Amino acid sequence: MKITCLALEPGGAMRPVDEPTALDGWRSGAGVYWIHLDGGAPESFITWLAGLGLAPGLLDLLKAEAGETCILPLERTVFVAYPLPGDEPSSKPNHFYLLCLDRLVVTMHAAPVGSTGIDELEGLILPEGTTAGVVCALAQVQCSRLRRHG
């Protein structure tokens, strides 16, 4: 599984950082981060997420997600899962997962990064360097992608 970590800057820029820097910065409240887990199985994502100290009930919800579009607004967390069309019309959809916490967005995708739109966002300046800015930018990229494939 490939892990890509980005620090979100106040002006909307994103800066690559290593995983320990992102996790330590998030835990200490020193910044806002986006971590993308790419090319792993859903079980490996859950194992990685368990290291964040999330409530076991949240991890159980992630395990129960059945592959359809799912939006779970919880008290301090939002979990979103949705299918992405494959690169070929006859291919099975891939699934994209997003977990939004305070000052941290974690995105997860089992297929190669090229099919998520993440590669389109690296180097992009977000309207704001917040978790909401990442979520909105991802929604815009995915809507554009769906229009192109529709």
Buried (B, 14 or more C-beta within 10 A) or exposed (E): EEBBBBBBBEEBBBEEBEEEBBBEBBEEEEBBBBBBBBBBEBEBBBEBBEEBEBEEEBBEBBEEBEEEEBEBEEEEBBBBBBEBBBEEEEEEEBBBBBBBBEBBBBBBBBBEBEBBBBBBBEEEEBEBBBBEBBBBBBBBBBEEBEEEEE
